Amino acid sequence: MQPLTPKRLAWICGSLAAVLLIVVIVSLKVGAVPISVIDLVSSLGRVAIGRSAQLPSEYSLIVFEIRLPRILLGILVGAALSVAGAGFQALLRNPLADPYVLGVSSGAALGAIISLIVASRASFAMPLAAFAGALATIAGVYFLGRRGGQLDSHILLLAGIITASFLSALIMFLMTTLSGGELRGIAFWLMGDLTSTKTPVGLGWLFTVLLLAIGAIYTTAADLNLLLSGEQEAMHLGVDVPRVKLVVYVSASLLTGLAVSVSGAIGYVGLLVPHVMRLLFGSDHRLLIPTTALGGAITIVVADTLARTIVSPTELPVGAMTAMAGAPVFIYLLRRRLQ
């Protein structure tokens, strides 16, 4: 594997950013109402030079009020879930770790639903409750996964699956208290939904918080590389393991909680994307974290585009698309882990 240099980091991230741009343009173009490339480029050009008022009303509505906010939300959610998965995998030293598999997404979803029942009018209650649910869940799973003072990856995985099942049962129980209209909306949201352009915190605030959380995890990238060899070895090499754990667990839980609060529980992104990026570019977290963020953004935009075009005009949940790709990968990794 080539050594990491600033030039190589910039080249790889720039290439992935170019792929993301292409995917965004394609996603803006296709849909129930297809838009030609010429019209799309013309519309984007007019907005870029400040002449959005000259746009045809139908293009303005479809491209800039429906599709673009949805794509931007997908980019943020994909980056958040992917980086959270990479963080959990590094700390737990388990390639099967993922916010969905560990039950962290279910904990965030439970917190979000409780906030909807208790404080539906408070705009920041949902993301805060989702963050609290995610943080409490990962703390509980981490506690259950320890045996004899050491972290057992197999017990940890079982603890996460059992915790996710228990939390899902609580979610089902709470959903029985909702009315028919609310129940249908929550059920679709739980499967992954990017259709709402009105997030609880707004895209600007969401981007700022997610950028800070991803940046916090990136500051521990060198320490995460050393942690791959074990906690004791990392401590002997000068790593402040408790600090790294605190930063990554809190930041990854924040990323998961915010992503779930605006899009529901989209599964397997945090499992699939870090694994693919690790295969392509290696396990150096100084490169893995930014490429995982870009790869997650690409994955969610592609999945959402397929979800709204495969059976157009009917839309499929985004989580259904990611599960169809992620579940086979999970089974493959699990079999390798148990061999």
Beta strands, then each sheet from edge to edge (+ up, - down):
strand 1: 146-147
strand 2: 150-151
sheet 1: 1+ 2-
end
